[in-house]
Amino acid sequence: MQIYLFWGEDEFAMSQAVTSLRQTVLDPNWASFNYDKIIADRADAVVEGLDRALTPPFGTGSRFVWLANTTVTQQCSPELLAQFERTLPVIPPTTVLLLTSLKKPDSRLKSTKLLVQPPAQVREFSPIPPWNDKELAQRVRQVAGEMNVKLTATAIELLAESIGSDTRGLYSELEKLRLFAGNRSQPLNPEEVAALVHCHAQNTFQLADAIREGNTSAALDLLAGLTGRSEPGLRIVAGLTGKFRIWLWVKAMIQAGDRDDKIAQALDLGNPKRVYYFRQEVKNASLEKLQKSLPLLLELEASLKRGREEISTLQTKVIELSSLFR
């Protein structure tokens, strides 16, 4: 038996990994007989999945049992834990058991300890923070390699800045670039990427710039453009929060007398030369105002998650933020 535990809020990246795993372990000729997906948010559903995992596969290949949206790594009754302890040792080696959850497993639970024992494989699918340009670029490089899309180093950086933490958007834009490139051997350059890619993250950063400059009119225009393209409010907030957090770090370290290399190390920047541009951006912004901006963005995020009307809530908070920097 092989156990996989996937968790995290990046549902698209997780679904890509699930599809890849399923295609690897299942014989396509017998897939309909040997694949079971069970929404395992109830104890009886988990038990049903474990029962199916005990069934040997039909024909060739393995049996693939997917317990989706399970909560057994956050809470697990003694009865269900006992069921796991009885069943896992006798599941045939031809079964692949996958458990997925949006929430991080609680390492203190006995059920979690049982499921993550080697050779079980645990993978995290949390969105990359929009301010972590090094990891964003690495993910672009990885996915581009998987899709056989050749990009120059600067084109990779541009795509990472443009897409941000939107995994679904990354795959979509890379597919577009792959079709554009065709069979050419030379990598795509930044100009070609900029002409084809919808730069929603870049527009969010432009919105952050307008707010920092106290330009309310420009900020509202940029916000209208984003919402007009159906950009999710929480994604806009994530981009703004990432940018203002970077500015706060940079401003605080500048005032503390830290050098650029130390600032780059603290922010885990892939390119230390970017500190120069951050310095220019925060030159006229006070540390006090940058400190006040993050609680306002947190309030905005909380309001949207509580179901407040999206556009008016965003507009109100953008006005408040840009007024702060006048």
N, C-alpha and C positions, 0 to 999 in steps of 0.2 A: 504493500500500500504506500502511496505517496500523498503527503498532506501539504497543502498550500494555504497560507493565510494572507489574504490581501486586505489592506485597510487604507483609508484616507478619503478626503473630500474631492479629489480630482477624479470624478466618475468616468470621464472620457478616457483618461490614461489607463484607468483600471480596466475598463471594458476592452480596450485594445489588448492589454495583457491577457485577459481572460480568453479572448478570441484566439490569440496566438497559442496559448496553452492548450485550448480545446483542439485546435487544428493539429497540434503536435502529437497528442496522445490518442486521438480517435482515427480509426480507419474510416475514410469517407463513405465507403460502401456499407458500413454498418453503423454509421453515426446516429441514425434515427432510433436504433435499438439500444444504444449504449450511452446516450446522453440524457441526463436528468438535471433540470434546474428547478430548485424548490425555494420559494420565498420562506426563509427559515426564521421568521420573527416570533414564532410560537414554539413551545416545547414539543407539541405533537408533530409539527412540521420537521423539526430537527430529528426526531425519532424516525419519522418516515424516510428522511434522507439517509440516516444510518442503516436502515433496513435495506434500502436500495443499494447502498455501497457494499453490502454483503453478497450481492448477486454477481456471479461471474459474468463476464461480457459474452455476448453472442458473436459468433464468427471470430474475426481477427481484430487485433488492436486491444485497447483498454476500455474499461468503463469509466465514464467521467461524471461525477456527481458534484453538483454546485449548490452549496447552501448559501443563498444570497441574502444580504441584509440581516445576517444573524447577529444576535446580541449575546451569544454565549461567552464572549470574551469581556463582557461588561457585567453580566449577571448570569448566574447559573445555579439552578436549584440542586440540592443534594441528590434528588432522584435522577435529574438529567445528567449530572456528573457521573453517577453510578452507571448510567447507560453508556456514556462515553468510555468509561473504564472497562466495561464488559465487551464493548463492540470493537474498539480500535485494534486490540491485539489480534482479532480473528478476521479482520477485513482482508480479502485476498490481495496479493501483490499486484494483480492486474487492475486494481481500482485506483483512480486518482480522485482524491477528495479535496475540493476547494471550498473554503469559507471566505466570504467577503463581508466587510463592515465599513461604514463610514467613520466610525469612531475608533480611537486608539485603543488597542487591547489593554486591559488592566492586568499588569504583570503580577499582581498580588493574588489573583484568583487561581484556584487549583485547576479550573478548566483551561485557563490560558497556559499555565505551566505544562499541562498535559499535551496541549495541541502544538506547542512550539518546540517540543523535544526533538533533537536531531533524529532523522534527517529532514524534518519538516522545514519548509522554506517560507519565510515571512518577508513580505514586501510592502513598503509604505508608498502611498500615492497621494501625498499632500501637495497642494499647489505650491509652486516655488514663489517665494515673496517677490513682488515686482521690483524691489530695490536690489535684489541679488543678481546683478548682471552676469557674474561669473557662472552661476549655475544655469541661468537662462540661456546663455550662449552655449554651454555644454549640452543642454538638452536639444537645442536647435541642431548642433553638430551631430548628436546621436541619432535623432529622428531623420535628419537629412541623409545620413549614412544608410539607415534602414530603407529609405525610399529611393536610394541611389540618385540623390540630387546633389550635384557638385556646386559648392559655393566658395567664394573667396573668404578670407578671414574677416574682412570688413563687411562683406555681405551678410555673414553670420551675425555679426554684432548688430547690424541694422535690423535684421529680421527679429532678433531677440528683443530689441528696443520697441519694435513695431507691434509685435504680438504680445509681449509681456508674458503673463502666466496662463494665457488662454490656450490650453492644449488642443482643444478641438479646432480652434482657429489656426494653430500651427500646422496641423495635418492638412487642413483645407488649403492653406496658402502654399505649402510645399507641393501638394498635388498639382496646383496651378503652375508652379514654377517647373515641375517635372515635365508637364505637357509642353510648356513653352520651350524648354531646352531641347526636347526631342533626343536625338542621338549625338548631339555635339559633345566633344570631349573636354572643352575648356569650361572651367567653372563660371557660374553666373556672377556678375559684378554688382556693386551696390546700386548703380544707376538702373540696371535691369530689374533688380528686386524692388526698388522704390517705385518704378513705373507700374508694377503689377500687384503689389501687396497693399491691402487696406490697412493703414497704420493707425489703428484705434488707440494703441497705447501711446503713440507719439502725440496724438491729439489730446489725450488725457494729460500728458506732461505739459503741453501748451496751455491747457486750462490751469494747471498748477502754477505755471509761470505768470499768467495773467493775474491770478489771485495774489501771488507774492508781490507783484508790482502794484497792487491795489487798484487795478484797472477793472472795475466792476462791469462796465459795458462790454468789454472784450470777453471777460469771463463768462458772462451770460450768453453771448453769441456762440462761444465755443461749446458751452453746455447744451445749447439748443441744437447745435450740429450733432453732438454725440447722441442725445436722446432722440433726435429725428432719425438717426440710423438704428434705433432700437438697441443702443448700447445699454446693458443692464446697469442699474444704479449702483449695485454693490461692487461691480467691476470698476466703475468710475471712482468710487470711494477707495477701493484697494489701491488704484494707481496714485491717487492723491496722497493717501497715507504713506505709501512707500516713498514718494518724492519728498514730502515734508519731513519724514523721519531722517532721510539722508541729509537734508539741509540742516536739521537740528544737530545731528552728530557732527557735521563738518564745522558749523558755526561754534559749537561748544569746544571742539578740539582746537580750532584756530585761536579762540580766546585763551585756551589753556597753554598756548605756545607750542603745540605739537607740529611736527614736520609732515610734509605731504606723504612720505613713505609710511609713517605711522598711521595717518588717517586712512590711507588706502588699505592697510592691513586690518584696521578695525572694521572697515566696511566690507572687507573681503572683495575688493574691486579687482576684476580681471586685468584691467588696464590702469595702473597708478596715475597715468597722465590725466585721467578724467578728473582728478582732484582739482586741477587748475580751473577747470570749467565750473566745478561746484563752488570754488572760492569766489569766482566772478558772480555767480548767481546769488550768493548770500551776502555779497559785499555790503549792500544797503539794507539788509534785513536784520533787525535786532534779534538777539537771542531770546529776549522776553516774549516777543511776538511769535517766534517760531515755537516756543514752549506752549503758548496758549492755543496754537493751531491744532495740535494733536487731540486735546480733549474735545474740541469742536467737531473734529472729524469722527471721533469715537461716538459722540452724540448722534451724528448723522447716520453712521452705520447702524446704531441701535434703533433709531427711528424707522429706518427702512426695513430692518428685520422684524419690527413689530407691526409692519403692514401699513405704515403711513403712506399717503398718496405720494408717488415717487417724484414726479417732476416738480411739483410745488415745494416739496421738502428739500430737494436738491437746490432749487433756485434760492430759497430762503437762506440756506446755510452757505451757499456760494457768496451771496451778498454780505452775510455776516463775516465770512472769512476775508473777503477782499477789503471790506471796511476796516478790518483789524490792521491791515498793512498800509493804509493810507498815511 
